[in-house]
Amino acid sequence: MASAAISKVVWVNGPIVVGAGPAGLSVAACLKARGVPSVVLDRADCVASLWQRRTYDRLRLHLPRHFCELPGMPFPDDYPEYPTKRQFVDYLEAYAAQSGVEPRFNQAVTSARYDKAAGLWRVCAEDVSATSTASAGDEDVVTEYIGRWLVVATGENAERIVPDFEGMDEFAGPVSHVSEYKSGEAYRGKRVLVVGCGNSGMEVCLDLCDHNALPAMVVRDSKVHVLPREMLGVATFSVAVFLLRFLPQWLVDRILVLLARVFLGDLEKIGIRRPSRGPLELKNSRGRTPVLDIGALARIRSGDIEVVPGIKRFFRGGAELVDGRRVAADAVIMATGYHSNVPQWLKGNDFFTQEGYPRVPFPDGWKGESGLYSAGFTRRGLSGVSSDAVKVAQDIAMAWEQQTSSR
Ligand SMILES: Cc1cc2nc3c(=O)[nH]c(=O)nc-3n(C[C@H](O)[C@H](O)[C@H](O)COP(=O)(O)OP(=O)(O)OC[C@H]3O[C@@H](n4cnc5c(N)ncnc54)[C@H](O)[C@@H]3O)c2cc1C
């Protein structure tokens, strides 16, 4: 059994930032621009591991590029309106290099607590690199980082959600999470049950069609908001942002639903019903992102993607649905989302809820007490990440300046 005794202690002169995704990188970059050093820790072996390791090949940014830029560095001019995953990763790597942010990789944070007596954060991280575990035998190599500030930037998508269905063990084919999916090549000619109808579920179905697989998409409760990605060449997201300047959210929601009806037609006919709460309301309160259609609806209408209701149980060759129908499947892909992992490692603190989100809602959830901060938990994608990063860095820089000038 591996032990977890602290084998090294590192004093951090500046904030400890946990997570080297867009949020952690932008906090560290904004701090650096203000002359504040930081230490960025990530359990992965690269920056933006979600994008590099856990997303499919055909992924592009869902929103127009100017909503996805990080503070202080625009996208290169030759990038398209919706950059590809590779382009976004290149951008993030260039961002880290240009800002001089060098994360410490393979550092999985297992606990963080505030030491009241010392007025300092104690953050324990296990070295999860293959070389470390091989050379250290049974002993985990644990480093304790000690510093005045802690920035939580581990993201809303830290861990996979894999629902436990009755009879799952009986199913004979492979079951995977969408974070493992790269392309439909491996599924050519196969019947694939895709569980979940968010942006990932829809896009994976589209990709499966393009690789001559036969996808059936499970739409639990048959309810999801689908909006066109663009209307007459204008991004739907831009329209929503523009309208929100003048109108309340509930009214913008109604307008969006109406426009979706005009541009996409009646989706009930193809088995997709709209939730009673509006798309922006659901996004902001529950984190349920509306689907921005990039072609899946057309494939549903043509019959290439079958829409089926929720799953009751699995059997050897497929699944029984809540309406009593049986659907045959050779493989199952769970496009069932992710959850935050903060409660697993941030101890003795009630700034975060049990679900791992700041208790105080947007726009005030970026600052806790005793030098605790969060970045990237606003349910507002990369624009939320950027706005948090700027505020967090500004606040810490002020405290840093006071501290250094009083010294
Ligand atoms: C498929 C997909 C597409 C998206 N497309 C868009 C889009 O087009 N536009 C948009 O605005 N938003 C988009 N988002 C939402 C969001 O902007 C991204 O998820 C973005 O990557 C969030 O950045 P982050 O830094 O907060 O989290 P992440 O990118 O998830 O980074 C968190 C980092 O923390 C690390 N970490 C986690 N736990 C620990 C730990 N215990 N110890 C050490 N390190 C840890 C992880 O390894 C990871 O590198 C998308 C999300 C997904 C899943």
The ligand as a Gaussian input file, in Angstrom:
#p B3LYP/6-31G(d) Opt

LIG

0 1
 C      -15.361000      19.836000     -24.892000
 C      -15.395000      21.230000     -24.330000
 C      -15.447000      22.331000     -25.169000
 C      -15.496000      23.643000     -24.664000
 N      -15.558000      24.682000     -25.530000
 C      -15.611000      25.953000     -25.050000
 C      -15.657000      27.074000     -25.948000
 O      -15.673000      26.944000     -27.159000
 N      -15.687000      28.329000     -25.407000
 C      -15.691000      28.521000     -24.053000
 O      -15.728000      29.672000     -23.622000
 N      -15.650000      27.476000     -23.193000
 C      -15.607000      26.205000     -23.658000
 N      -15.572000      25.142000     -22.769000
 C      -15.674000      25.399000     -21.321000
 C      -14.375000      25.902000     -20.632000
 O      -14.004000      27.129000     -21.187000
 C      -13.224000      24.957000     -20.742000
 O      -13.595000      23.804000     -20.020000
 C      -11.895000      25.503000     -20.180000
 O      -10.885000      24.550000     -20.441000
 C      -11.959000      25.815000     -18.695000
 O      -10.662000      26.187000     -18.230000
 P      -10.168000      25.886000     -16.741000
 O       -8.749000      26.270000     -16.675000
 O      -11.123000      26.513000     -15.787000
 O      -10.330000      24.310000     -16.546000
 P       -9.506000      23.113000     -17.276000
 O       -9.210000      23.439000     -18.676000
 O      -10.304000      21.890000     -16.989000
 O       -8.138000      23.088000     -16.464000
 C       -8.055000      22.644000     -15.137000
 C       -6.686000      22.019000     -14.897000
 O       -6.616000      21.611000     -13.527000
 C       -5.932000      20.385000     -13.434000
 N       -6.345000      19.721000     -12.193000
 C       -7.578000      19.261000     -11.856000
 N       -7.542000      18.736000     -10.623000
 C       -6.279000      18.850000     -10.165000
 C       -5.618000      18.498000      -8.955000
 N       -6.275000      17.926000      -7.944000
 N       -4.294000      18.760000      -8.834000
 C       -3.615000      19.361000      -9.832000
 N       -4.185000      19.721000     -11.006000
 C       -5.495000      19.472000     -11.163000
 C       -6.321000      19.633000     -14.692000
 O       -5.330000      18.682000     -15.029000
 C       -6.440000      20.765000     -15.726000
 O       -5.254000      20.920000     -16.461000
 C      -15.504000      23.846000     -23.257000
 C      -15.449000      22.727000     -22.409000
 C      -15.391000      21.447000     -22.918000
 C      -15.347000      20.257000     -21.965000

